[in-house]
Amino acid sequence: MEWTQQFVNKNMTQSANPLTEDTTWIDNMTTPVTPTTNPELWYQWYAVLKEDAPEIMDQFVENTAAKMELTVDYFVAEFLPNE
């Protein structure tokens, strides 16, 4: 069997919203995921992080509270009362 070289002429087009250093996939989300905007998904993430990555739980809770413009203490009391 002999290898042959093949040339493919494809024109690369810029996507409608390309990812660059200035934008990321998270910028394309219209609503942040919080216990009020998407409770099912947020509590699933919370459960996974609690089990698999407890060292980043504080940061996750702080970031979520900041997205909701709440203090961490209020957020924990309101959305994580059993913790």
C-alpha positions in Angstrom: 0.0 0.0 0.0 1.3 3.4 -0.9 0.5 6.6 0.9 -0.6 9.5 -1.3 -0.8 13.1 -0.3 -4.2 14.7 -0.6 -4.9 18.4 -0.4 -8.1 19.8 1.1 -9.0 23.3 0.2 -11.3 24.5 2.9 -11.9 28.2 3.5 -12.0 28.9 7.2 -14.8 31.2 8.1 -15.2 33.2 11.3 -18.0 32.0 13.4 -20.8 34.3 14.5 -19.4 34.5 18.1 -15.8 33.2 18.1 -14.1 32.4 21.3 -11.1 34.6 21.9 -9.0 35.7 24.8 -11.7 38.3 25.5 -14.7 36.0 25.3 -15.4 32.6 26.6 -18.2 30.1 26.4 -19.5 31.5 29.8 -20.0 34.9 28.2 -22.5 33.3 25.9 -24.8 32.2 28.8 -27.7 34.6 29.1 -28.6 33.9 32.7 -26.2 32.8 35.4 -27.0 29.5 37.0 -28.2 30.1 40.6 -30.6 28.4 43.0 -33.3 30.9 41.8 -32.7 30.8 38.0 -32.0 27.1 37.6 -32.4 25.3 41.0 -32.2 21.8 39.6 -28.9 22.4 37.9 -27.3 24.5 40.6 -28.1 21.9 43.4 -26.7 19.1 41.1 -23.5 21.1 40.7 -23.5 21.7 44.5 -23.9 18.0 45.3 -21.1 17.0 42.8 -18.7 19.6 44.2 -19.5 18.7 47.8 -18.7 15.1 47.1 -15.8 15.4 44.6 -14.2 18.8 45.2 -14.9 20.0 48.7 -11.8 22.3 48.6 -13.6 24.6 46.2 -17.0 24.7 47.9 -16.4 28.0 49.6 -15.5 29.7 46.4 -18.5 28.2 44.6 -20.8 29.5 47.3 -19.1 32.9 47.3 -19.3 33.2 43.6 -23.0 32.3 43.5 -23.8 34.8 46.3 -22.0 37.5 44.3 -24.0 36.6 41.2 -27.1 37.0 43.1 -25.8 40.2 44.8 -26.3 38.7 48.3 -24.0 38.4 51.3 -22.6 34.9 51.8 -24.2 34.6 55.2 -27.6 35.5 53.8 -27.2 33.1 50.9 -26.2 30.2 53.1 -29.1 30.8 55.5 -31.6 31.2 52.7 -30.5 28.5 50.2 -28.4 26.1 52.2 -30.3 26.0 55.6 -29.2 22.4 56.4 -25.5 22.9 55.9 
